[in-house]
Amino acid sequence: MKKLFAAMTAAAMALSLAACGSSASSAPAKSEAASKTESTAATAGESKWPSDTVSMYVPAKAGGGTDMTGRVFIQGMSEINGGNYIVVNDVTGGGSVAAETVRNADPDGLNLLMYHTGLCTSIASGQYAHTLDEFTICGMFITVPEEATGALFVPGNSPFNTLEELVDYAKAHPGELMAGMQNGSSTQLIEALFEKAMGIECTMVDAGSNADKVTALMGNQIDYCFMNTTGNDQYVKSGDLKCLVQWGSEGSTRSTIFPDVPLLEEVYPDVDMPRLDMYGYIAGPKGMSDADVAAISETIKGAVETQTVKDGYAKLATTVEFVSPEESVEILKKCQDAYNEAYALANAQ
């Protein structure tokens, strides 16, 4: 199993986004890196991207971990090329609607999908009838977390104070506990793999995005769910939520956010919980010019190197790396194969 699945980096995929329809109030002055970007793009055919405001479609709601780091990355992109960006948040269909909007857009680079490999779940399950091969992949940004980035949360008034208590109860009461996830997203697959690894049976409930899950937990509409560590510590501090266990990349340490909460392997050292790669990427519709793809790719690469992004991700105890469009295509193919196999495993009778 460890050979099949690589480390999950949930916070890494927190592609931060502003509220639906929000945009930068003004375009910052172009940096030296911006001039270098234009020069590189010129050699690829004199791209004028972005020739207008760029709509970034992000399948996530404001207020969660995805919103926190995505905001930082988009700011870095704006610093590189001085462009204006409108962030369009749409979680419908686990990201399928946002993806389809971009897939059918004009190939001018002004409508882009900023998401992560969570869409591979929708593709593996058949919820989204298209594949990433039907997009133009402009580049990836892979975060490398040093600490655990995901965790299991329960309501503040939950009777469970440890993961063992929750698992023991679930084994004694099959189907009774309500597990929150989002249909068509990676959280649906993660929950299915968790139940299989632990030998329990719970009732999965579509609780929406991270912000919606927090609301559902506080309202005792669900008994537990997996979410990012980042952004949810405030609810633990207020007593509205409890964090029972953390998990992350193989070899990662406890997060500094929850230093007293154990890792999954500390609680159940003999349980091999599959973990999935989650990489962030920016994609556009098919038919984009090589010059525009080069310009967008260089902007992503430049954003990774900005102090804004470096400092923002450092606060999350993670670093970020750029991957070229060509390499990104190959990585995404391997990720899709892994998600397909994980989906089959999670749903095996």
Backbone hydrogen bonds, N-H to C=O, Kabsch-Sander energy under -0.5 kcal/mol:
donor,donor_aa,acceptor,acceptor_aa,energy
5,F,1,M,-2.3
8,M,248,G,-0.5
9,T,276,L,-0.5
13,M,9,T,-1.1
13,M,10,A,-0.9
14,A,11,A,-2.2
15,L,13,M,-2.6
16,S,14,A,-1.1
21,G,87,V,-1.7
22,S,19,A,-2.5
22,S,87,V,-0.7
24,A,85,Y,-1.1
31,S,79,E,-1.1
35,S,31,S,-1.6
36,K,32,E,-1.7
37,T,33,A,-2.2
38,E,34,A,-2.3
39,S,35,S,-1.9
40,T,36,K,-2.3
41,A,37,T,-2.6
42,A,38,E,-2.1
43,T,39,S,-1.3
44,A,40,T,-0.6
44,A,41,A,-1.1
45,G,42,A,-1.7
46,E,42,A,-1.3
47,S,41,A,-0.6
54,V,84,N,-2.4
55,S,53,T,-0.5
55,S,110,L,-3.1
56,M,54,V,-0.7
56,M,86,I,-3.2
57,Y,55,S,-0.7
57,Y,112,L,-3.4
58,V,56,M,-0.6
58,V,88,V,-2.7
60,A,58,V,-2.4
64,G,61,K,-0.9
68,M,64,G,-1.4
69,T,65,G,-1.6
70,G,66,T,-1.7
71,R,67,D,-1.3
72,V,68,M,-0.8
73,F,69,T,-2.1
74,I,70,G,-2.7
75,Q,71,R,-1.8
76,G,72,V,-1.9
77,M,73,F,-2.1
78,S,74,I,-2.3
79,E,75,Q,-1.9
80,I,76,G,-1.4
81,N,77,M,-2.0
82,G,78,S,-2.3
86,I,54,V,-3.0
87,V,22,S,-2.2
87,V,85,Y,-0.5
88,V,56,M,-2.7
88,V,86,I,-0.6
89,N,87,V,-0.7
90,D,58,V,-1.6
90,D,88,V,-0.6
94,G,91,V,-1.6
95,G,92,T,-0.9
96,S,93,G,-1.3
97,V,92,T,-1.6
99,A,95,G,-2.3
100,E,96,S,-2.5
101,T,97,V,-2.2
102,V,98,A,-1.9
103,R,99,A,-2.5
104,N,100,E,-1.7
105,A,102,V,-1.6
108,D,106,D,-1.6
109,G,106,D,-0.5
112,L,55,S,-2.6
113,L,283,A,-3.4
114,M,57,Y,-2.4
114,M,112,L,-0.6
115,Y,113,L,-0.7
115,Y,281,Y,-1.7
117,T,279,Y,-0.9
119,L,116,H,-1.7
120,C,117,T,-1.5
121,T,118,G,-1.6
122,S,118,G,-0.7
122,S,184,G,-0.7
123,I,119,L,-1.9
124,A,120,C,-2.7
125,S,121,T,-2.4
126,G,122,S,-0.8
127,Q,122,S,-1.1
128,Y,122,S,-2.1
129,A,127,Q,-0.6
134,E,131,T,-1.8
135,F,132,L,-1.4
136,T,284,G,-3.3
137,I,135,F,-0.7
138,C,136,T,-0.6
138,C,282,I,-2.5
139,G,282,I,-0.7
140,M,323,V,-2.0
141,F,280,G,-2.5
142,I,321,E,-2.3
143,T,141,F,-0.5
144,V,319,T,-3.0
146,E,317,A,-2.3
147,E,317,A,-0.7
148,A,253,T,-2.5
149,T,247,W,-0.8
150,G,247,W,-2.4
151,A,227,M,-2.4
152,L,245,V,-2.4
153,F,151,A,-0.5
153,F,225,C,-2.8
154,V,242,K,-2.4
156,G,240,D,-2.7
158,S,155,P,-1.8
163,L,244,L,-0.5
166,L,162,T,-1.5
167,V,163,L,-2.9
168,D,164,E,-2.8
169,Y,165,E,-2.0
170,A,166,L,-2.4
171,K,167,V,-2.2
172,A,168,D,-1.6
173,H,169,Y,-1.7
175,G,201,E,-3.6
176,E,173,H,-1.9
177,L,173,H,-0.6
179,A,177,L,-0.7
179,A,203,T,-2.5
180,G,178,M,-0.5
180,G,224,Y,-2.9
181,M,205,V,-2.1
185,S,182,Q,-2.1
188,Q,182,Q,-0.7
188,Q,185,S,-1.0
189,L,185,S,-1.0
190,I,186,S,-2.9
191,E,187,T,-2.2
192,A,188,Q,-1.8
193,L,189,L,-2.4
194,F,190,I,-2.3
195,E,191,E,-2.5
196,K,192,A,-1.9
197,A,193,L,-2.5
198,M,194,F,-2.3
199,G,195,E,-1.2
200,I,195,E,-2.2
203,T,177,L,-2.9
204,M,202,C,-0.7
205,V,179,A,-3.1
207,A,181,M,-3.3
207,A,205,V,-1.1
208,G,181,M,-0.8
213,K,209,S,-2.5
214,V,210,N,-2.2
215,T,211,A,-1.7
216,A,212,D,-2.5
217,L,213,K,-2.7
218,M,214,V,-2.5
219,G,215,T,-1.9
220,N,217,L,-1.7
221,Q,216,A,-2.8
222,I,216,A,-1.0
223,D,178,M,-2.9
224,Y,178,M,-1.3
225,C,153,F,-1.6
226,F,180,G,-0.6
227,M,151,A,-2.4
229,T,149,T,-2.3
232,N,229,T,-1.4
233,D,229,T,-0.6
235,Y,232,N,-0.7
236,V,232,N,-1.1
237,K,233,D,-2.7
238,S,234,Q,-1.5
239,G,236,V,-0.8
240,D,235,Y,-1.6
241,L,235,Y,-1.7
242,K,154,V,-2.6
244,L,152,L,-2.4
244,L,242,K,-0.6
245,V,152,L,-0.8
246,Q,262,P,-2.3
247,W,150,G,-2.5
252,S,249,S,-2.4
253,T,146,E,-1.8
261,V,258,F,-1.5
264,L,246,Q,-2.4
266,E,263,L,-1.0
267,V,263,L,-1.4
268,Y,264,L,-2.8
271,V,268,Y,-1.5
272,D,270,D,-0.5
273,M,271,V,-1.0
280,G,141,F,-1.2
281,Y,115,Y,-2.8
282,I,139,G,-2.2
283,A,113,L,-2.4
284,G,136,T,-2.7
286,K,134,E,-0.6
288,M,285,P,-0.8
289,S,107,P,-0.5
293,V,289,S,-2.3
294,A,290,D,-2.3
295,A,291,A,-2.0
296,I,292,D,-2.6
297,S,293,V,-2.7
298,E,294,A,-2.4
299,T,295,A,-1.6
300,I,296,I,-2.3
301,K,297,S,-2.6
302,G,298,E,-2.5
303,A,299,T,-2.4
304,V,300,I,-1.9
305,E,301,K,-0.9
305,E,302,G,-0.6
306,T,302,G,-0.5
306,T,303,A,-1.2
310,K,306,T,-2.4
311,D,307,Q,-2.9
312,G,308,T,-2.1
313,Y,309,V,-2.6
314,A,310,K,-1.8
315,K,311,D,-1.4
316,L,313,Y,-1.1
317,A,314,A,-1.9
318,T,313,Y,-1.7
319,T,144,V,-1.4
321,E,142,I,-2.6
323,V,140,M,-2.3
328,S,324,S,-2.7
329,V,325,P,-2.0
330,E,326,E,-1.3
331,I,327,E,-2.3
332,L,328,S,-2.8
333,K,329,V,-1.7
334,K,330,E,-1.8
335,C,331,I,-2.5
336,Q,332,L,-2.5
337,D,333,K,-2.0
338,A,334,K,-2.1
339,Y,335,C,-2.7
340,N,336,Q,-2.6
341,E,337,D,-2.1
342,A,338,A,-2.5
343,Y,339,Y,-2.7
344,A,340,N,-2.0
345,L,341,E,-2.3
346,A,342,A,-2.9
347,N,343,Y,-1.6
348,A,345,L,-1.0
